């Protein structure tokens, strides 16, 4: 069997059983061709998982390299952003929707905050606080730089 190079990397990561019976990966993408990485993400359904070899393949065909494995109840310990991202990306889709207690009170505001945190990592600047005013100020100050970076422009 030919060895194929992973095209994405999650570190940390966990497998999440969904209420639908499928299982997905949730983790921090240090590398990901669709999202540019440096963000918390949810995969499509897991097709193959070899935790001992730190590899997984999902229904989308994405091949993952897997770093440090965490357990679902440990997600809040990974930080507020991880906890909020899990709530937004998985939430009540989880088979046990109480395993990671909900934290998002305003999904729209929290999506903007998580996106701003990702942009901050890409730009190498401090992330804003979670307050909507802080996020809005961050976006005003950094959105053009971030969009230029994502489009491959340099300034």
Residue pairs with C-beta under 8 A, 6 or more apart in sequence:
4 63
5 63
6 55
6 63
6 64
6 65
7 31
7 33
7 62
7 63
8 29
8 31
8 32
8 33
8 37
8 62
8 63
8 64
8 65
9 29
9 30
9 31
9 32
9 37
9 64
9 65
9 66
9 67
10 25
10 27
10 28
10 29
10 30
10 41
10 64
10 65
10 66
10 67
11 27
11 28
11 30
11 66
11 67
11 68
12 27
12 28
12 67
12 68
12 69
12 70
12 78
13 25
13 26
13 27
13 28
13 64
13 66
13 67
13 68
13 69
13 70
14 25
14 26
14 27
14 69
14 70
14 71
14 72
14 74
14 75
15 23
15 24
15 25
15 46
15 49
16 23
16 24
16 25
16 26
16 42
16 72
16 90
16 94
17 23
17 94
17 95
17 96
18 24
18 90
18 93
18 94
18 95
19 92
19 93
19 94
19 95
19 97
20 93
22 45
22 46
23 45
23 46
23 49
24 42
24 43
24 44
24 45
24 46
24 58
24 90
25 42
25 43
25 46
25 56
25 58
25 64
25 66
26 40
26 41
26 42
26 43
26 75
26 86
26 89
26 90
27 40
27 41
27 66
27 67
27 70
28 39
28 40
28 41
28 78
28 82
29 35
29 37
29 38
29 39
29 40
29 41
30 37
30 38
30 67
31 37
32 39
32 41
35 41
36 122
36 150
38 118
38 121
38 122
39 85
39 114
39 117
39 118
39 121
40 81
40 82
40 85
40 86
40 89
40 114
41 89
42 89
42 90
43 56
43 58
43 60
43 62
43 64
44 58
44 59
44 60
44 62
45 58
45 59
46 56
46 57
46 58
46 59
47 57
47 58
47 59
48 55
48 56
48 57
49 55
49 56
50 56
51 66
51 69
54 65
54 66
54 67
55 63
55 64
55 65
55 66
56 63
56 64
56 66
57 63
57 64
58 64
70 78
72 94
72 96
72 99
72 100
73 99
73 100
75 82
75 83
75 86
75 100
76 82
76 83
76 100
76 101
76 103
80 103
80 130
81 113
81 114
81 117
81 127
83 100
83 103
84 103
84 104
84 110
84 113
84 114
84 130
85 114
86 100
87 100
87 102
87 103
87 104
87 110
88 104
88 107
88 110
88 111
88 114
90 100
91 97
91 102
91 104
94 100
104 110
106 132
109 130
109 132
109 135
110 130
112 132
112 135
112 139
113 128
113 130
113 135
116 127
116 128
116 135
116 138
116 139
116 142
117 127
117 128
119 138
119 142
119 143
119 146
120 126
120 127
120 128
120 138
120 142
121 127
122 146
122 149
122 150
123 142
123 145
123 146
123 149
125 142
127 138
128 134
128 135
128 137
128 138
129 135
145 155
148 154
148 155
